[in-house]
Structure formats: C-alpha cells, structure tokens
Amino acid sequence: MKFIIRHEVRGRIRVHMVLKRMTYEEADTLLYYLQSQPGVSQAKVYERTMDAVVCYTGCREEIISALKEFQYDRTEAPANVIENSGRELNAHYQEKLIEKAALRFIGKMVVPYPVRAVWTGLRALRYIFKGLRSLKKRRLDVAVLDGTAIGISVLRRNMETASSIMFLLGIGELLEEWTHKKSVGDLARSMSLNISRVWAVRDGQEVLTPAGEILPGDEVVVHMGNVIPFDGEVTDGEAMVNQASLTGESLPVRKKLHGYVYAGTVVEEGELTIRVKAVKGSTRFEKIVTMIEESEKLKSGAESRAEHLADRLVPYTLAGTALTWLLTGNITRALSVLMVDFSCALKLAMPIAVLSAIKEAGLSHITVKGGKYMEAVAEASTIIFDKTGTLTKARPTVKDVVTFGPESKDEMLRIAACLEEHFPHSMAKAVVREAKKRGLEHEEMHSKVEYTVAHGISSYIEGRKVVIGSAHFVFDDEGCRVDPSYAEQFEGLPGEYSHLYLAVEGRLSAVICIEDPLREEAKEVIDTLRRMGLTKIVMMTGDSERTAAAIAARVGVDEYYSEVLPEDKARFVEKEKEKGRKVIMIGDGVNDSPALSAANVGVAVSDGAEIAREIADITISADNLEQIVTLKRLSDSLMKRIQKNYRWIVGINTALILLGVSGVILPTTSALFHNTSTLLISLKSMQNLLP
C-alpha cells in the first residue's frame, strides 16, 4: 500500500496512508496487521488523519517492507477484534463533546438572549423533574441538589447561571459515561476468548483443528480443565461446568446430554462433546460486558464507600443551604452552598480512578477482573506461589527419555505426547513440543482418556492400559512396578530434573526427564515484594521434598510445602484467611484452581491451564514474573490516589462553601469552580499511576 513518511526518529515512525478515507474497520485491520509484525512493540492508527505510528525494536527496513506489502484484501482481522475494538465508541464520544462545546459557544455568540432564556428554561425541566422523582421516592440524592440549584436559578431569572450549571453537568456526565464504557470495553476484550485450536470430531476421531474452521453443526470435544470454545448443545458426556465468568455462580453446574453450554465457561470435571450453535465471539463479549456492568465485582471497597458517603452528604448540603439562608437572609449566599456538593466529585472521580487503573494494568499485560481485587492486592500480607510454571519458567523442556524396556525413546515419547496433548499443564506441553520437534506423529491411537487432577492420565492403547504422571499416581495409586533388572537404572535417575513416569500394563516403561529451570527474576521479585509489605511469602508444590527445598532456598521464601495436593493448597489459604490475613495465590495449573478460588486474590499465569485463568481474579503474562511487582505497585498507587482524591475533594469544596457563605464569590463562580475542580480531579484520575 502507498504511504508517506511524516516523521521518523530511531525506533519510531509515523506514516500517512494514501487513501480517500479510512473506515473504523480499516483502521482496526491495519492496527491488527501492524501489531502482528515481528519487532513491533507498539502501534496506533488514527482513522481521521489516516496516519499510523509504529514503535519498533527490530529492523527499520522490515517495518517499511511490511507497510509496503499491506493490502486490505489480503489481511483478515479476527471478527471480535473488528466488532469490539472500541474505536467507534471513542469517535462517538469525541464528536459529542466537540458538538456540545461548539453549540454552547456558537449559541452565546449568535442566538438572542430571550431565545436562549426560553431554551434554558425548557432544558431545566429535565433536571427539576428528575429531582422531584427522587423526592417522590423519598431519596435525597445528587439529582435533588442539581434540580434545586437549577430550579432556584431559573426562578431568580438567572438563566446564565442555570445554563452554565447544566453545561458543566452535561460535560461531566459525558466524560463519566465515556470513561466507564471504554474501561468496561477494554476489560471485556481482555477477558474474551482467544482459543486458536479445538478438538473436533471427524469420522469418529478427535482431530486438533483451527478454531476458525469450525462451523455451526460441527461437534467438538472439551476435556477437563479446558474452556468451552463455542455456544452449543451437549451430545455426549457429563461434566461439572464453571460458569462464574458469565453468571457469577460460585458453584459449578452439572451439564449432561441435551444440556446447553456457553462459550467461555470451563469444564472443571468430566468431558463433553458439544454440537456447535454459534461460532462468533460477539455474544461472549456482550455477556461479559453485561456481567461487568451489573456485577459488584467491578467496585472496590473504596468505590462503594465513596458512593455511600456521597449519598449521605446530600442532606447536609441541603441543610447547610437552608441554614445559610435563615442566618443571613441572603439567597445568593445560600445558593453558593447549594452549588457545591461533595457527592458529585466522589461519585465521578473514584470509579474513574479504579477503571483507569484496570486499563493501565492491561497495558502491562495484566488482566484485572474488578477494582476490589486491586484493593485486596494493596492490603494483602500473605502471598503463595505455585512452583511449576510460576517460580520456574513457563516453558519447561524435555532433556531426556529414559526407557525401562525394549521400546525406543521416540516410541515412548510418542505415546506420552498422544496422551498429554489433551491436558493443559506446562509439563504436558513440554512433552508435546518435544515430540513435535522430533517429528513424531501421534494420531489418536488410544481410547477415552481419564485425567486425575494433580496426579496423572490413564487410557488404553491397543487394549493395553497406559498411565503417565507422578510417582505417587503411577506406583501408589495404579500399583505399577519397576522390573528388577532395571532397579539400579531407576535409582540412578538424575535428581536435577522433574520426572514424568510412563507405565504400560502395570510395568514402568519410561521416565521423561524435564528441566524446569528457575526464573532468573524470581529471587529479586520475592525480595521486592517483601520490601513492599508482604510479610509471609510461601511456595507450594507437588514436587518432591528435595526439589522443593532446593528451589525454596534459592528464591528465599519464608515457608515451603512439598508434595501437596490441590485441596492442601486451598486448605492453607483458608487457614491464613482465618488468621485475618489477606491472601494472594499465584498459580498456573488445574491443580491450583481450588486455591485460586479460595484466595482473596487469585492470580493466574496466562500460559497455564484455561480453568486457572477463568477462575483467577487477575491474569499476568507468562513472560516475566516482575508483573507481580508491577501489579502491587499499581494497586498501592491506586489506593494512594483514592485517598488523595478524598483530600482534594473535601478541601476544595469546603473552601468554596466558605467563600460563598462569606460573600467572596457568587453562586455562578462557585458552580464553575466546583464543576471545574470535579472534572480536573477526574481527568487527573485518568492519568497513569506509574511513570
């Protein structure tokens, strides 16, 4: 595509696309294309000016080449990217703000005062009737204050004051509505599905298929621990499905034949075959938006307190107005009190601060599902880390396959990958990656796979029972044995690796040695968290005592627990909460889900199990554990901003009331300063918390 380079510095280039006009869809498509290019760290597209700004870390020539090669007819962005980008929403509110300001300015310049006065009186009726409706319901709220202030101004024939109040209120309402919808949209997009491949039923076999190839009427299989990718009807199987992300239900719901399931819910236990009804992502997005807007999840305790305080202050403002009039007999001074209310700023600035913080977290690849979780992070004193995939790297690797029989290493790895590819765990993914790397084909050759959480997998291949998992599962639960002739080899297994045991027909056939290296940043992150006020840092793992002790010593946790089961982690969380401590739990696997759910804040690693991400309150990317530190800093800064907002709101509005009562400023000036300060505090609350 043709473009002109407008401006360029090292690592950043601004280009103008040569088009007659750029639609919202075209802008979103170009943005999607640019963000998908290797080396691009950030990109923005402005549909009005048809400009694109690209920040890159790679080669400049590659960026220029990618821009030259871009064609709309050859680039297809996902449907949910186009449908729910928020670009049209932003343009809509920008236009409304410009239109509102322009109409007021032009109106004052060209419309005669008598016409403006009549129009102001008609517009005032809306606020007056709204206040009367609140009184009818025996409520003293902000609507009563606004209606009273505007009504008295109209009765005094001070139409300019009434018009100014309504203009500032209108601007405030627009900004609040825009910020809220944009923040909710950003949050919902980050919570929307991002499933690339699913298990489709083809000729009676499960085939791993790109999600984009699935059509309504197709059947897909969803195994335990995985997210249901599409709305549809259950045609086979039975499972407990966690629907909390859509309905807020705390307990999983049983789904069986002919039951209906929704995209984005998670199979906690069992397995389902689903006939797909809808493949579009928009329904999921709309459901999430509705859930966020209606749920108390979005509100932090600070927000709720601000809202309740705002409503409680209204009667005092009205009483102060009446008292000032009775004592001074001056309606102008009384109006000065009425023009200033604490509730407006409290109700506007606090939610904006929280939603902006959630959005800022998203820019750091941290998904926060509600303001109260950031508040809990700020107040937490205990933090619990799972080991595998959390303190250790999210991408463990297979270092060796030790066989205990005549079968080859590749054959054992092929069988292991065939079983493990069905289940979401970092160890399982390591096995599947290694098989792919070696070019080992592992088409479905087993019967139904059974998965035991935190233990292992069992199935049948050519009539022979095959199990793979932990030593406890293979030897204790399944009763498998080691051939005596291999006893010495078994005792000599390298201790520096984690082990997956594979047994066929009750005999150990192979041990897959997996390197699970510690994250380089883990110790520094834990030291930083301790300095930031977390007084108890714990590591819990299903690994052996020897492995757990070595990792714990290297990262410097206060306590560690080895060979723990999912219920052990959840039980520990509950005991900490009983002691009055707020708990953060960080994990990535199916076995972490009970503890993630039990904690005050559950934090999941994005590369982990889908069920962990759905149950968790916050999700961080798998790239760097330092995002936990970023989350803590954001949460602490948010609470400081909220406290600072309280002080500013109380201080400014108290000063305005005193100035008005003493006759220093007029009601019009008081209203202007009050609304201006409210907007400035709200705009300040939109700014990033971290530099």
N, C-alpha and C positions, 0 to 999 in steps of 0.2 A: 504494500500500500504506500502511496505517496505521502510524505510528511516533510515538515520544515523544522530544523533545529532552532528553537527560540533562544535557549540559554543552556550553557553547559559549564560545569565545574567537575573536578575529579570525583568520580563515584556518583554523580547525579546529572541527569539530562532532562530537559523539558522540550517536548516536541509538539508541533501543531499538525493535526491530521487534516489532510486536504480533502474536505467533504463539504457538501452544501449545508448539511445539518447533521447532528448526531442525536439519535433517539436514546432513551434511557436504556433500552435493551442492548443497543450497540455499544454504549459506554460500559455496561456491565460485562459484555462479551470481551471487549478489549482489555478490561481490567483483569478478568479471569485469565486471559491469554498471557498477559504480562506477568502476573503473579506466578504462573506455572513455569516460567522460564528459569533455567538454572542460572544462579548468580544474581538474581533479582531479590533484593532484601525488602523492598517496599515499592508500591506503585499506587498512583492516584490518577483518575481520569475525570476531567471536567467537561460534561456534555455541553454546557452553554458556550464555552470558548473552543471546544473540540481540541483541547490540549491534554497531554499526558505527561506526568512526571514520573521518572523511573530512577530509583536509587539502587545501585548495584555494587557488588563486591567482586564480580568476575571481570571478564574481558569486555572492553567497550565495543570492539568490533562485533562480538557475538550479539550484543544488545541491538546494535544498528542492523545487523543481518536479520534478527528476529522481527524487528519492526518492518523491514522491507518485505519479509515473507508473509506477514499477517494479511489474511483475507477473511472477510466475514463469512463468505460461503464455505470456507474450509475450516472454520472454528465453531465448535458447538459447546457452549457452556451448559452445565447441568441445569435442569429445569428449576430446581429450588434456588439456585444462585440468581437466576433472572427474576423469578416470581417474588422473591422475598429479600431483595438486596437492600431496600430502604432508600434507594436513590430517588424514586418518585416521591416518597414521603418527605424527604428533605427539601426537594424543589417546591413541593406544595406549600410547606410552611414558610419557606423563604419568601415566596410570592405573596402569601397572606400578610406577612409582616411588612413588606415593602408597600403593598397596597393600602394597608391600614395607615401607615405613616404618611404616605403620599396624599390620601384622601383628606386627612386632617389638615395637612399643610395647605393644600390647594383650596380646601373648603374655607379656611380662615382668610385666604387671600382674595377669593372671588365671590363667595356666597354672602349676601347681605345678612347683617346681624339678626333681623327679625326672622328670616328663614332658618338660620342656624339655631335660634332660640326654640322655635317650634319643633325642629328635628331633635334637639337635645331633650325637650320635654317628652317626646314620644319614646325616645330611647330609654329615658329614665324609668318609664313604666315597667320595663322588664326587671330592673333591679328592685324596684319598690314591691312588685308583686311577688318576687322571689323571697324577699324578706318577710312579707305578710304570710306566705305559705309556711315559712319556718315558725313564725309565731303561732299560726293555727295549729301546728303540730307540737306546740309548747317547747320549742327549741330556741335557744339564744345562741346563734352561731354567726359566722362571718357574714352570711347573707343579710342578717338583720342589721349589722353595722353598716354594710355598704348601702343597703336600701335607705337607712335612716340618714346617713351623710348626704347621699344624692338627693333624697326627698326634701330635706331641710334646705339644701342649696337651691332647689327649684322653687320652693315656697318663698324663699327670700329673693327670688328672681335673679339669683347669681348664676346665670347659665354657664358662664365661662368656667367657674369652679366645678359645676356639675359635669361639664363636658370633659374637663381635664381629668377628673377622678375616673370617669368611665373609660377614657382613652388609656390611662395607665393600668387600670384593672384589665382591660382587654389585652394589652400587650403582655401583662403578667400571665393571664390565662393561656394565651398562645404559646408563650415560652414554656410554661409548665406542661402543657399538652404535648408540644413538640418533643421536649426532652424526655418525657415519660414514654411516649410511643417509640421514639428512636432507641432508647435504652432497652425497653422491653423487646423490641425487634432484634437488636444486637444480641441480647441474651438468648432469645428463642432460636436465632440462627445458629448460635454456638452449641445449642442443645439438640439441634436437628440431626437427623441420621446422616451418617457418612459411611455407608456399607458398600463395599466395592464388589464382593463376590458372595454368592449364596449356594447352598446345596439344593440343586434342582433334581426332581425325579424324572429321569429319562429312561424309558423302556425298563422300568422296574429297578433301576440302579440310581444311586446318588452320584450326581456329577457336579463338580465345582464349576459354577457358571457365573460370568459377569452379571451383576445386578441389572445393568442396562438392557440385557437380553431377555429379561423375564417379562411375560405378557399376562394380562388378566386371564384366568383359567388355568395357568400353569400351577404345578404343585411344587412346593419347596419344603425341605425338612429343616427343622430348627432343633439343635441339640441343647442339652442342659448348659446353662451359663451364657447362652448367646441371645442377642437381641432379635426380636421378630421383625423382619425387614419390611413386610407389607401387611396391609389390612387383608383379612381373609377368613375363610371358614375351615375349621378343623375337620380333616377327612380321616385321620388316623392318629392314634396315640392319646396319651393323657399326661397332663403336666400342671404344675403349680406355676402361675404366671404373675410376676411382679408388675403391677400397673401403676405404681406410685408416681411415675414421671408424668402420667396423663390425668389420673383421677385423684391422686393424693392418698389412696388407700394404703394403710400401713401394712396390711397382711396380704400375702399372695392369694390369687383367686384360682380355683381349680377349673381347668379347661379340658373338655373331652369331645368326643365325636359330635359334630354339628354345632359346636360352640363357636363364637366369633371372637377373633383376636385382633389387636390393633398394632400397627407399626410403632416401634419404639418401646414396647413393653418387653420384658425379659423372662425367659424360661429359667426359673430357679431350680426346678426339679422335674425330671421326666424328659419327654421328647414329643414333638408334634409334627405331623405332616399337614400343611396348610394349602388350600386352594386359593390362589391369589385373587382378590377382588379389585384392588386399586394399587397401581404402581407409582403414582405421582406422590411427591413429597409434601405438597401444599397442605393436605389435610393434617398431616403430622404437625406442620408448622403452626397452623391455625389452632390446633388443640393445645399446643404448648403456650402460645400467646394467651389464650383464654385461661389456662391454668395459672400462668404467672399473674395475670391481671386480677384474678379472683382470689388467689391464694394469699394467706397471711405470710407465706414463705418469704415473699419479697420484702416484707417490712422487718427492719431490725428493731430491737427494743427501744433504741434511741428515737427512731421514727415514730413508733407508737406513743412514746411518752410525749414527744413534741406535739403530736396530733391531739392527744387528750388535754395537754396543757393549753393548747391554742383554744380549744372549745371552752375550757374552764375560765379563760381570761376575758371572754366576751362580756359576761355580766358585769365584771369590774370596770371595763371600759365604758359601758353604758351608764353605770352608777357614777363614774367619775365625771362624765359629761353632765349628768343631771346635777351633781353636787356643785360643779363649777358654775353652772347657770344660776343655781339657787344662791350661792355665796356672792357672786359678782354681778348677777343680773345682766351679764353681757353674753348675748347669744354667740357673738363672734369667738369669744374665748372658749365657750363651751364646745363650739364646733371644732376648735383646734384639737380638743381631746378626742372627739369622735373621728376625726380624720386619721388619727394614728391608732392602729391596733397591732398588738404583738402577734396575733394569731395568723395574720396573712403571711408574714415572713416565716414564721415557724412551719406552717403547712407547706410552703413553697420550697424553702431552702433545704430543709432536711432530706426529703425524698430525692431531690436533685443531687445532693451530695452523695447519697448512697448509690443511686443509679449510675452516676458518673464514675464512682469508684469501681463498680462492677464492670463498666465499659473499659476503664483503664486496665483492669486486671486482664480483660480479654485481649488487649493489645500485647500483653506479655504472655499470651497463650495459656492463660489461667481462666477456666470457666467457673464462675460462681453462680449458684442457682438461687441466691437470695441474700439480702442485706444482713439478715440475722446471723449468717454464718461468718461473715467478716467480723462482726461484733464478737462472736464466740472465739474466733482466732485471736483477736486482740486480748481477750480475757483469759485464754487458756493457760494452764500451768503444767499440764502433762501432755507429752507428745509420744506416740507409739509408732515405730517404724516396722513394717514387714521387711525381711531381708532380701529375698529373691526378687529382682526386678525393681527394687526400691532403693535400698542402700547399695545393692550391687547393680551392675549395668543391665539395662532393659533388654539387651540382645546377647544372652549367653551363647556360647558356641560349643559344638561337639569337638572334643580333642582326640577321642579315641573310642573304638568299639572293641571291647574285649569279649571274645567268644568262649563258650564253655561246651563245645561240641564240634561236630564236623561241618556245621554250616559256616558259610563265609561271612565276613564282616559286612559286606554290602547287602547280603540277603537279610541279615538280622536288622540292619538299619532300614532296609526297605519295608520290612514288616512293622517296625516301630513307627515309621513315618505314616504308614497306612492307617494305623490306629490313632496316632497323636494328632493328625491334621484336623480331627473333628472337634478338638477342645482347645479353649483359649487360655493358654498358660505360656509364660516365656520359655520354659524348658521344652514344652511341646513344639513351640515354634522353632526352637533351635534344631530339633531333630528333623523337622520338615525342611528347613532351609538347607541342612547338610545333605539330605537325600537329593534335593533338587540340584545342589552344587555338584554332586557326583553323577548326576544324570540318571538317577534310579527311578524308574517308572513304578508307581504303586497304585494302580487302579483298584477299585473296590473289590477285595477278594475275601472279605470277612462277612460274617452275619451281623446282626444288630450289636452295636457297641454299648456297653454299660460303663458308666463313669461314676466312681465313688469319690466324692469331694475330698481333697487333701490326701488321697491315698493312691488311686490309680485307675487303670482301664482294663476291662476284660472283654473277650469276644471269642469267636470260633473261626478258624481258617481251615478249610478243607476237612472239617469235622474234628479238628484238634483245638483244645482250649488254649488260648494265648492270653497272658496277663502281662501288664507293664506298669511300673510305678515305683513306689518307695519300698525300702527293705521290709518295713512293717507290713505293708499290704501284700507283698509277694510271698514272704516267708511265714509271717504270723497269721494273717487273715486267709490267705489262699493255700497255705501249707506246702508251698513248693520247697524243693531241696536242691542242694549242690551235689553233683556227682563227686564221690570221694576222691576220684583220680584228679580232680581239679581243685581240691581243697587248698593246696599251697598257693595256687594261682589266685584263688579268691581272697586269701588272706593278704596277698601282696598287691591288692588294688591300690592305685595311687590315692593318697589321702587328701591331696590338694584340690581334687575335683569333686563336684556333686555327682551322684550316681543315679541312673535310672536302670532298674532291673527288669529284664525281659525273660519270661519263662514260658515254655511250651509243654503242655501235658504234664504239669507239675515239676518239670526239671528246668533249672536255670540254664538258659541258652546264651545269654549275652548280658553284659553290663555296659551301658553307654556312659562314658565319662564326659561330663560337661563342665567347661570352665565358666565360672560365674564371678568374674573379677569385680572387685570393689570399685565403686565410682571414685574418680580422683578427687572430686569435690566433697565427698561425704563427710570426712572429718571436719573440714572447715565449716561446712553448713551446720553441723551439730554444735560446734564451738560458738558460732554466731548466734544460733537460736538460744543457747544458754545465756549469752550476754544480753539477749533481747528480753529475758524474763521468764523463759520456760525452765522450771525448776526440776522437772523429772523427765528424763529422756530415756525411753525404753526401746529395746529391739526384741521382736518375737519372730520365731522361725520354726518351720517343721524340720529343719536340718538337724544333724547330729550335734551332740554337746561339743565335740571337738571343733567342728566347723564354726558353730555359733560363738564359742569362746574366743576363737582367733579373730573373727570379724569384730566382735564387741570390743576387744582390746585395741584394735586398730582405729576404730572410729570414735571411741571414748564415750560410749553410752553409760548412763548411771546403772541400769539394770538390763539383763538379757534373759530370755527364756527360750530353751531349745525343745525340739520335738513336740511342739504344741499343735493341737487340733483347732479347727475353726471356733468351736464352742469355748475353748480355753481362752482365745483372744477376746471374744465377746464378754466372757465372764470377768476377765481382768478389767476391761473397760467399765463394766457396771460397778465393780468394787471401787475403782477410782472416783466415779461419779458419786457414789455413796459417801465418800470422804469429803465431798463438797468441792472437788476439783473439776474444772472443765477440761475435756479431753479431745485432742486431735488424733485421729487414726489415719495413717498413710499406708496404702497397700495397692496391689495391682491384680490380685488373683481372685478366683471364685471363692477360695478358702478365706479370703479377707472380708467377704461381703457381710457376714454377721457383725463383725467388729466395726466395719464402716458404718453400718446402720445404727449400731448402739451408741457410737461416739457422739459428742456434741457437734463435732465437725468431722465428716468422713472425706478424706482426700484420696482420689484415685489417680494412678498414673495412666496417661492416655493410651499407652501401648499395651495395657493389660487387658484383662477379661472385660467383655462388654457389660456383664452384670455388675461388675465393680464400678464401672463408670456411671451406669444408670442409678445405682443405689447411692453413690457418693454425692455429697453436697457440693464439692469442689473437684475439678479435674485439672491436673497440671500435665504439661507435655513430658514425654519420656526423655527428652534431650538432656536436661540438666536439673539436678536436684536443688540448685540455687533458687529455683522458682518458689520453693517453700519460704525462703528468706524474703523474696520479693512480696509474697502473699502476706507474710507477717508485717512487713514494713507498710504495705498498703493499708492493712487493717488497723494498725496502730495510728497511722496518719489520718485515716478516716475518722476515728474516734476523737482525735485532737481537733480536726476540722469541725466536727459537730459541736464540740464544747466551745470552740472559738466562735462559731455561728451564734450559739446561745448568748455569749457575752456581747457580741456586736449588736444583735437584735434588741436585747434588753437595754443596752447602753444608749443606742441611737434613738430608740422610740421613747425612752424615758426623758431624754434630753428634749426631744421635740414636744412632748406633752408639757414639760415645764416652761419651755419658751412660749408655747401657745397660751397657756393659762396666764402667764405674766404679761401677755400682750406684745411680746417682742416680735412675733411673726404672725401673719394672717393665716386663716384656715387653708386658703389656696396654697400658700407656700408650705404649710405643714403637710398637706396632702402630697404635694410634689416631692418634698424631701423624703417622706415616708415611703412612697412608691418607688422612688429612685433608689433609695437605700436597699429596699427589698430586692429590686432587680439586680443591683450591683452585688449584693451578697449571694444571690442565686447564680449570677454569672461567675463569680469567684468560685462558687462550689462546683462549677463545671470544669474548672482547670485541673490539670493532672496533679496528683498528690506527690508523685516522685519526680525528681528532676530528670 
